[in-house]
Amino acid sequence: MEFYIYIRRNPLGLFITIYDRDVIEDNEHFKNKKVTRLINENEVRRYMHEAVSIILYGDKAVELGIKENFIHPEAVATQYGVKVAIFIETRRL
């Protein structure tokens, strides 16, 4: 399973946005989103555990966020027909 990631770092920490591959490649609303690179599931997990902010787009990305205990299943929304969820680590900020 592959995902697109957009990585931003600043003095507060690592900020990432994770997209299912098909969200970027097939959804007109997301095709022009800025991404850093394509990564696999293990890399996504590694980045998630380092990040202070995680935004997830797509069924697979959101499910991974739930599985890794960053996202509560009831905190999932939909944007342009795509599942989306956000995690912000406030204890480190």
Secondary structure, DSSP 8 states (H G I E B T S, - for coil): -EEEEEEEEETTEEEEEEEEHHHHHH-TTTTT----EEEEHHHHHHHHHH-SEEEEESHHHHHHHHHTTSS-GGG-EEETTEEEEEEE--S--
